[in-house]
Amino acid sequence: MDTLAVTRRFDLTDVQWAVLEPLLPAPKRPGRPSLWSRRQLIDGIRWRIRVGAPWRDVPPQYGSWSAVYALFRRWQRNGTWKQVLTALQALADSAGRITWDVSVDSTSTRAHQHAAGARKRGICRPNHPAASASSRTTTPWGGPAAG
């Protein structure tokens, strides 16, 4: 197991890393090992997602921004993040730490005024068929129809 001093408040603790590490795929690249541990790179991904900063602003203690981004993007494309999330949810559910109650409250749902049938103003006017006064339909009582 990689040991890395937790340098930031939100970095993974040793206990969290011990749960997460077995769920990660085995590295497939032969050759020279990476300069940065997976834990550093994942903490860098977590930092970037939490802060919302550009990838190039990832602090150097998490590895190079390009290595952090490359791992994130590779695992995003091959579905690793989804598998890790599903596995973590299964672990938490089996331990009784997830309540799967769903509640939908629509009392504060609002639509835009145009979606609610509000009166329209401006250039848009309803189209009326072009017809002469003599060709208008009449109602049964003899007067011209509305329209």
C-alpha positions in Angstrom: 0.0 0.0 0.0 1.3 3.5 -0.9 2.0 5.6 2.1 1.5 9.3 1.6 1.4 11.9 4.2 -2.0 13.7 4.0 -1.0 17.1 2.9 -4.4 18.7 2.5 -7.6 18.6 4.5 -9.6 16.8 1.9 -7.0 14.2 0.7 -7.9 10.5 1.2 -7.1 9.2 4.6 -5.3 5.8 5.0 -8.6 4.1 5.9 -10.3 5.6 2.8 -7.4 4.5 0.6 -7.5 1.0 2.1 -11.2 0.7 1.0 -10.7 2.3 -2.4 -7.4 0.7 -3.6 -8.7 -2.9 -4.1 -11.5 -1.5 -6.3 -9.1 0.1 -8.8 -8.0 -1.7 -11.9 -4.5 -3.2 -12.0 -2.0 -1.0 -13.9 -1.4 -2.4 -17.4 1.5 -0.4 -18.6 4.8 -2.2 -18.6 8.1 -0.4 -18.3 9.2 2.4 -16.1 6.9 3.1 -13.1 5.1 6.4 -12.9 6.7 9.3 -11.0 3.5 9.7 -9.0 1.5 7.2 -7.1 -2.1 6.5 -7.9 -3.1 7.9 -4.6 -1.5 11.2 -5.5 -3.2 11.3 -8.9 -6.6 10.4 -7.4 -6.2 13.1 -4.8 -5.3 15.5 -7.6 -8.5 14.5 -9.5 -10.5 15.0 -6.3 -8.9 18.4 -5.7 -9.7 19.6 -9.2 -13.3 18.3 -9.1 -13.9 19.8 -5.7 -12.4 23.2 -6.5 -13.5 23.5 -10.1 -10.2 24.9 -11.2 -8.7 24.3 -14.7 -6.6 21.1 -14.9 -3.4 23.1 -15.3 -4.0 24.6 -11.8 -3.7 21.2 -10.0 -1.0 21.6 -7.3 2.3 19.9 -8.0 2.2 17.7 -4.9 -0.5 15.7 -6.8 1.7 15.1 -9.8 1.8 16.9 -13.1 -1.6 18.2 -14.3 -1.3 16.2 -17.5 -0.8 12.9 -15.6 -3.8 13.7 -13.4 -5.9 14.6 -16.4 -4.8 11.6 -18.3 -5.8 9.2 -15.6 -9.1 10.9 -15.1 -9.9 10.9 -18.8 -8.7 7.3 -19.4 -10.9 6.0 -16.5 -13.8 8.1 -17.7 -13.7 6.6 -21.2 -13.3 3.0 -20.1 -16.0 3.1 -17.4 -13.7 2.7 -14.4 -15.3 5.5 -12.4 -18.7 4.0 -12.8 -17.5 0.6 -11.7 -15.8 2.2 -8.6 -18.9 4.1 -7.7 -21.1 1.0 -8.0 -18.7 -1.0 -5.9 -18.5 1.7 -3.2 -22.3 2.0 -3.1 -22.6 -1.8 -2.7 -20.1 -1.8 0.2 -21.9 1.1 1.9 -25.3 -0.5 1.3 -24.2 -3.9 2.7 -22.9 -2.0 5.8 -26.3 -0.3 6.2 -24.9 3.2 5.5 -27.3 4.0 2.6 -31.0 4.7 2.9 -32.6 4.3 -0.5 -35.7 6.3 0.3 -36.8 8.6 -2.6 -39.0 11.6 -2.0 -40.2 14.0 -4.7 -41.7 17.2 -3.7 -43.2 19.3 -6.6 -44.6 22.1 -4.5 -41.9 24.5 -5.6 -41.7 23.5 -9.3 -42.1 26.5 -11.5 -42.2 26.9 -15.3 -41.0 29.9 -17.3 -43.9 32.3 -18.2 -43.7 31.3 -21.8 -44.2 27.6 -20.9 -47.4 28.5 -18.9 -49.4 29.9 -21.8 -48.8 33.5 -21.0 -50.0 36.1 -23.5 -47.6 36.7 -26.3 -46.7 40.2 -27.4 -44.5 41.6 -30.1 -44.0 40.5 -33.6 -45.6 37.1 -33.2 -49.3 37.3 -34.0 -51.7 34.4 -34.7 -52.2 33.7 -38.4 -55.7 34.3 -39.7 -56.7 32.7 -43.0 -57.2 35.2 -45.8 -60.8 35.2 -46.7 -63.2 37.6 -48.2 -66.3 38.8 -46.3 -68.6 36.9 -48.7 -66.9 33.5 -48.1 -67.1 33.6 -44.3 -68.9 30.7 -42.6 -72.1 31.6 -40.8 -73.5 30.3 -37.6 -76.9 28.6 -37.6 -78.5 31.8 -36.4 -77.3 33.7 -39.4 -74.5 35.9 -38.0 -70.8 35.7 -39.1 -68.7 33.2 -37.2 -66.1 34.5 -34.7 -62.7 34.4 -36.0 
